[in-house]
Amino acid sequence: MSVQPAQMTDSHRRFLQILMSRGILESSEAQKLHKHCCETHKVSYAADKLEDFIKIINNQLQPLFMQIRRGVSEEDGKQHYALVNLAETEITRMASDYAENELELFRKTMDLIVTSENGFASSTDILNLADQLQTKKMKKKEVEQVLHHLVQDSWLSEKRGEYTLSTRCIIEMEQYIRTMYEDT
């Protein structure tokens, strides 16, 4: 049995690039990707060494305030991996794919979901947030488009007009959620 290299190799870089492009991977997908990356770059592979493999990547990501984290989906109980930004700075806020009012809508939607009895918020309740935005008001149609993008980008999950936080959101926003909603 060969030992996993302690240095980051092209197999690690490929794994990281693919994870970055997808945003989140189910554990079984991460296992397959791990195997694929090791085989492609002719690096020793052991099925039970995914965590060690990720640890090597995380050691390189640490100075960048980033980390690959594992979390469990509340929908199906499956484990997932996501790349998480640990720094909350002006630069990370500017690097966002969303405008300021869209981020405000997302935060208010999170408030509705986290403080609800069942962990869901109805599309009607979220649409009504459009009038409460401090930054720039949004039309209902714009809110619907933002919600569609949030679902498409795996920040929210939607079923029959009800929205909840996605697994990616819970993993990446864990510290924010704990800080903002510690009493909930």
Order of alpha helices (4+ residues) and beta strands (2+ residues): alpha-beta-alpha-alpha-beta-beta-alpha-alpha-beta-alpha-alpha-beta-beta-alpha-alpha
